[in-house]
Amino acid sequence: MDFVAGCIGGAAGVLVGHPFDTVKVRLQVQSVDKPLYRGTFHCFQSIIRQETLFGLYKGIGSPMMGLTFINAIVFGVQGNTMRLLGHDTPMNQFLAGAAAGAIQCVICCPMELAKTRLQLQGTGEKKSSRKLYKNSLDCLVRIYNREGLRGVNRGMVTTLIRETPGFGVYFLAYDVLTRGLGCEPDDRFMIPKLLFAGGMAGIASWLSTYPVDVIKSRLQADGVGGVYRYSSIADCVRQSVRREGYVVFTRGLTSTLLRAFPVNATTFATVTLILMYSRGEGQGPKDCELAPTGHQAQLQQQTHPSSL
């Protein structure tokens, strides 16, 4: 039931956070010579005005499809690594989270590639006259037919560099915050504390690896329209800094941070409520305990905003 609750909670998080992710990607990859958007809120307004509200949800099928597999990998690897390490310490939480982040890249990278391509499709058009991709699966199939397995895994190295420390920081921050706030099962403020801890951990995770995410988005968007600009990660960094300065590594950061807290809050609230009602208990705050014993309860309910 914890796994099912985590999947549904993650889906709720995607629904809340995907519009912010679309804005983030548009800002990260737009041309510096002819920018379409002046900032986060102008980007929101422009997408809604030009592409309707549904424009903000372009590419949502990809993270929804990959959600179950990513949650299964993250929960399974993180829990097994913690048991292997033997001691529940903040450092072990970081190591277990990093291991989970690294392994789930196998699903995360192709999923985010399809999401990015679909988010950029029909930019500025209310009804795209020429759709290259019908959906996420069609997108990946077309990329595979044209570029092979390497094309489907475009951005894998940057995804690995982002996700490994990103998940480590997330689990470390969540562990430190829940310990510091005293999230005990009999605390009537346990749910708000868990929501706050999850939201702040998500923000910390994104801040720790955001520059890498900018480069990942640019590499995965490269080739749209048949034009390739970057030959490698180093070339992408070099060209981006030369043309836009170091401020390029903060493009889309505002929408990302605006997204990070509510996504994690929504995910944790959904997981908690599902477990409360599934157990059919009416004992107040104790219903929110996600597992039979102590800190293991917290481990079983930890989730990440995903892709971080």
FIVO-317268 format. One record per residue (C-alpha): x, y, z; residue in three letters. Coordinates in steps of 0.25 Angstrom, whole numbers. Each point is the difference from the previous one (the first is absolute). Layout:
N
X Y Z ALA .
...
This chain:
308
0 0 0 MET .
12 9 3 ASP .
4 -2 -15 PHE .
-14 3 -5 VAL .
-1 12 8 ALA .
13 5 -4 GLY .
-3 -2 -15 CYS .
-14 8 2 ILE .
7 11 8 GLY .
11 1 -11 GLY .
-11 1 -11 ALA .
-7 11 8 ALA .
14 7 1 GLY .
1 0 -15 VAL .
-13 6 -2 LEU .
3 11 9 VAL .
14 3 -4 GLY .
0 -3 -16 HIS .
-4 14 -4 PRO .
12 6 8 PHE .
9 -11 -7 ASP .
-5 5 -14 THR .
3 14 4 VAL .
14 -4 5 LYS .
4 -8 -13 VAL .
-5 12 -9 ARG .
8 10 8 LEU .
12 -9 0 GLN .
1 -3 -15 VAL .
-5 13 -6 GLN .
9 8 -9 SER .
8 11 6 VAL .
0 8 -13 ASP .
-16 -1 -2 LYS .
-6 -3 14 PRO .
-14 -3 0 LEU .
-2 2 15 TYR .
4 11 9 ARG .
-1 -9 13 GLY .
-7 -10 7 THR .
-14 7 1 PHE .
1 5 -14 HIS .
3 -14 -5 CYS .
-13 -5 8 PHE .
-8 11 -6 GLN .
5 -2 -14 SER .
-2 -15 0 ILE .
-15 1 5 ILE .
-3 11 -10 ARG .
7 -6 -12 GLN .
-2 -15 3 GLU .
-12 0 10 THR .
1 -7 14 LEU .
4 -13 -7 PHE .
13 6 -5 GLY .
5 -1 15 LEU .
-3 -15 0 TYR .
8 -3 -13 LYS .
8 -13 2 GLY .
-7 -4 13 ILE .
-2 -14 -5 GLY .
15 -4 1 SER .
2 3 15 PRO .
-14 -7 2 MET .
5 -12 -7 MET .
13 -1 7 GLY .
-5 3 13 LEU .
-3 -14 5 THR .
14 -5 -4 PHE .
7 11 6 ILE .
-7 -1 13 ASN .
3 -15 0 ALA .
14 2 -2 ILE .
2 12 9 VAL .
-7 -7 12 PHE .
6 -14 -3 GLY .
14 5 -1 VAL .
0 10 11 GLN .
-6 -10 10 GLY .
9 -11 -4 ASN .
12 9 1 THR .
-4 5 14 MET .
-1 -15 4 ARG .
13 -3 -6 LEU .
7 12 7 LEU .
-6 -5 13 GLY .
0 14 7 HIS .
-11 11 -1 ASP .
9 12 -1 THR .
-1 13 -8 PRO .
13 -5 -8 MET .
-6 -13 -3 ASN .
-13 7 -4 GLN .
8 8 -10 PHE .
7 -12 -6 LEU .
-13 -8 -1 ALA .
-7 11 -7 GLY .
12 2 -9 ALA .
-1 -15 -4 ALA .
-15 1 -3 ALA .
2 13 -8 GLY .
11 -7 -9 ALA .
-7 -13 -3 ILE .
-14 7 -3 GLN .
7 8 -11 CYS .
-2 -12 -10 VAL .
-15 4 0 ILE .
1 15 4 CYS .
9 4 -12 CYS .
-9 -5 -12 PRO .
-12 5 8 MET .
5 14 1 GLU .
5 0 -14 LEU .
-14 -3 -5 ALA .
-6 10 10 LYS .
10 11 -5 THR .
-3 -2 -15 ARG .
-15 0 2 LEU .
1 12 9 GLN .
7 8 -11 LEU .
-9 -5 -11 GLN .
-9 11 -6 GLY .
6 11 8 THR .
-9 12 -1 GLY .
-11 -7 -8 GLU .
-14 -2 5 LYS .
-2 -12 -9 LYS .
13 -5 -5 SER .
-2 -2 -15 SER .
11 -10 -1 ARG .
2 -9 11 LYS .
13 -8 -1 LEU .
-3 -9 12 TYR .
-14 -6 3 LYS .
3 -4 15 ASN .
12 -4 9 SER .
1 -14 -6 LEU .
0 5 -14 ASP .
10 10 3 CYS .
10 -10 6 LEU .
-3 -10 -12 VAL .
3 11 -10 ARG .
13 4 7 ILE .
4 -15 1 TYR .
-3 -2 -15 ASN .
8 12 -4 ARG .
12 0 10 GLU .
0 -14 6 GLY .
2 -3 15 LEU .
10 11 2 ARG .
-11 10 -5 GLY .
-10 -5 10 VAL .
10 2 11 ASN .
4 14 -4 ARG .
4 7 13 GLY .
3 -12 8 MET .
13 4 6 VAL .
-6 14 5 THR .
-12 -7 5 THR .
9 -9 8 LEU .
8 12 5 ILE .
-12 7 4 ARG .
-8 -12 6 GLU .
11 -7 8 THR .
3 12 10 PRO .
-14 5 -2 GLY .
-7 -12 6 PHE .
11 -1 11 GLY .
-2 15 4 VAL .
-15 -3 0 TYR .
0 -12 10 PHE .
11 7 8 LEU .
-8 13 2 ALA .
-13 -7 2 TYR .
7 -9 11 ASP .
6 12 7 VAL .
-13 8 0 LEU .
-9 -11 5 THR .
10 -3 11 ARG .
1 15 3 GLY .
-15 3 0 LEU .
-3 -13 9 GLY .
-9 -7 -10 CYS .
-6 -10 10 GLU .
-13 -8 -3 PRO .
-7 6 12 ASP .
3 14 -4 ASP .
-13 7 -4 ARG .
8 9 -9 PHE .
7 -12 -7 MET .
-6 2 -14 ILE .
4 15 -1 PRO .
14 -3 5 LYS .
1 -12 -11 LEU .
-5 9 -11 LEU .
9 12 4 PHE .
12 -10 1 ALA .
-3 -6 -14 GLY .
-2 13 -6 GLY .
13 6 5 MET .
8 -12 -3 ALA .
-5 1 -15 GLY .
4 14 0 ILE .
14 -3 5 ALA .
1 -12 -10 SER .
-3 9 -12 TRP .
10 11 5 LEU .
11 -10 2 SER .
0 -4 -15 THR .
-8 10 -8 TYR .
11 5 -9 PRO .
2 -14 -5 VAL .
-15 -1 -3 ASP .
1 12 -9 VAL .
11 -7 -8 ILE .
-8 -13 0 LYS .
-12 8 -6 SER .
8 6 -11 ARG .
6 -13 -4 LEU .
-13 -7 -1 GLN .
-7 12 -7 ALA .
12 0 -10 ASP .
-4 -5 -14 GLY .
-14 5 1 VAL .
-3 4 -14 GLY .
12 -8 -6 GLY .
11 11 5 VAL .
10 -5 10 TYR .
8 10 7 ARG .
8 -8 11 TYR .
10 -10 -2 SER .
2 -4 14 SER .
-3 4 15 ILE .
13 9 0 ALA .
-4 6 -13 ASP .
-14 3 5 CYS .
6 7 13 VAL .
10 8 -8 ARG .
-10 5 -10 GLN .
-11 3 10 SER .
10 8 9 VAL .
6 7 -11 ARG .
-13 5 -6 ARG .
-8 3 13 GLU .
10 0 11 GLY .
-1 -8 13 TYR .
-14 5 3 VAL .
-4 -11 -11 VAL .
1 -10 12 PHE .
-12 7 7 THR .
-9 0 -12 ARG .
-14 -6 4 GLY .
4 -1 15 LEU .
-11 9 5 THR .
-11 -10 -6 SER .
8 -12 5 THR .
0 5 14 LEU .
-15 4 -1 LEU .
-2 -14 -4 ARG .
9 -7 10 ALA .
-8 3 13 PHE .
-14 -3 -5 PRO .
3 -12 -8 VAL .
7 -7 13 ASN .
-11 6 9 ALA .
-11 -6 -10 THR .
7 -14 -1 THR .
2 -1 15 PHE .
-14 4 4 ALA .
-6 -10 -11 THR .
9 -11 6 VAL .
-4 3 14 THR .
-15 1 -3 LEU .
-1 -13 -8 ILE .
7 -8 11 LEU .
-9 6 10 MET .
-13 -4 -7 TYR .
6 -13 -5 SER .
2 -4 15 ARG .
-14 4 4 GLY .
6 6 13 GLU .
-6 12 7 GLY .
11 3 10 GLN .
4 14 -4 GLY .
15 2 -3 PRO .
4 -14 2 LYS .
-8 -4 -13 ASP .
11 8 -7 CYS .
11 -10 4 GLU .
4 -7 -13 LEU .
7 -12 6 ALA .
0 -8 13 PRO .
12 4 6 THR .
8 13 3 GLY .
9 7 -11 HIS .
-3 -11 -10 GLN .
-14 6 -1 ALA .
7 12 -5 GLN .
8 -8 -10 LEU .
-12 -6 -7 GLN .
-7 13 -3 GLN .
12 7 -6 GLN .
-2 5 -14 THR .
7 9 -10 HIS .
-6 11 -9 PRO .
6 -7 -14 SER .
5 1 -6 SER .
7 7 14 LEU .
